[in-house]
Amino acid sequence: EDQVTQSPEALRLQEGESSSLNCSYTVSGLRGLFWYRQDPGKGPEFLFTLYSAGEEKEKERLKATLTKKESFLHITAPKPEDSATYLCAVRTYQGGSEKLVFGKGTKLTVNP
Amino acid sequence: DAGITQSPRHKVTETGTPVTLRCHQTENHRYMYWYRQDPGHGLRLIHYSYGVKDTDKGEVSDGYSVSRSKTEDFLLTLESATSSQTSVYFCAISGLRSNQPQHFGDGTRLSIL
């Protein structure tokens, strides 16, 4: 069964304190890994797509990396406005159709 | 922001009543999806559409039906709502190629009493 596990469930950082979020996956036939940011009361906002091991993408203070079994979202010198829930999703191909399997998310709080 | 509008944004209804949620897009995207989001679970796919009148089931489709009569509109219907369907429902869209990222609306919070 396809599974996506995110850790930690929640993370509190001080402003400027860098850290990483983890997304590990067990899927048959990876066809892309996606990172989203979700603010309270809003829908997920697309951040990155990664397709192959070794690939990296960056956007402002965020950098996403991918290995064969996991992805990391590195947050460098975070600010309070980076507080959100970060979701990881993996696209797989199964039974003649593609599907997106989501993790449960990591809730990040950045204190000033 | 992707042009996705969900309506209503909030709804409270009673067990046994029919409920229809609407997703409207202005991006002319081929693929549309309905998800539900519950505490302790990741987003779970209910149904999706790959074109007008073309729909298929997701992993949690029991108790739900969908229709897509126009490219821009995707409707989710709960024929007879139950308390277990209390959730936040998200619509998503993606482009011509299925490997493009999905973009989400801001959700409908549905409470069934």
HADDOCK unambig.tbl for C-alpha pairs under 7 A between the chains (distance, minus, plus):
assign (segid A and resid 42 and name CA) (segid B and resid 106 and name CA) 4.61 0.50 0.50
assign (segid A and resid 42 and name CA) (segid B and resid 107 and name CA) 6.75 0.50 0.50
assign (segid A and resid 43 and name CA) (segid B and resid 90 and name CA) 6.96 0.50 0.50
assign (segid A and resid 43 and name CA) (segid B and resid 104 and name CA) 5.51 0.50 0.50
assign (segid A and resid 43 and name CA) (segid B and resid 105 and name CA) 5.43 0.50 0.50
assign (segid A and resid 43 and name CA) (segid B and resid 106 and name CA) 4.21 0.50 0.50
assign (segid A and resid 43 and name CA) (segid B and resid 107 and name CA) 6.05 0.50 0.50
assign (segid A and resid 44 and name CA) (segid B and resid 104 and name CA) 5.93 0.50 0.50
assign (segid A and resid 45 and name CA) (segid B and resid 103 and name CA) 6.89 0.50 0.50
assign (segid A and resid 45 and name CA) (segid B and resid 104 and name CA) 6.88 0.50 0.50
assign (segid A and resid 46 and name CA) (segid B and resid 103 and name CA) 6.54 0.50 0.50
assign (segid A and resid 102 and name CA) (segid B and resid 42 and name CA) 5.20 0.50 0.50
assign (segid A and resid 102 and name CA) (segid B and resid 43 and name CA) 5.76 0.50 0.50
assign (segid A and resid 103 and name CA) (segid B and resid 42 and name CA) 5.10 0.50 0.50
assign (segid A and resid 104 and name CA) (segid B and resid 40 and name CA) 6.67 0.50 0.50
assign (segid A and resid 104 and name CA) (segid B and resid 41 and name CA) 5.54 0.50 0.50
assign (segid A and resid 104 and name CA) (segid B and resid 42 and name CA) 4.18 0.50 0.50
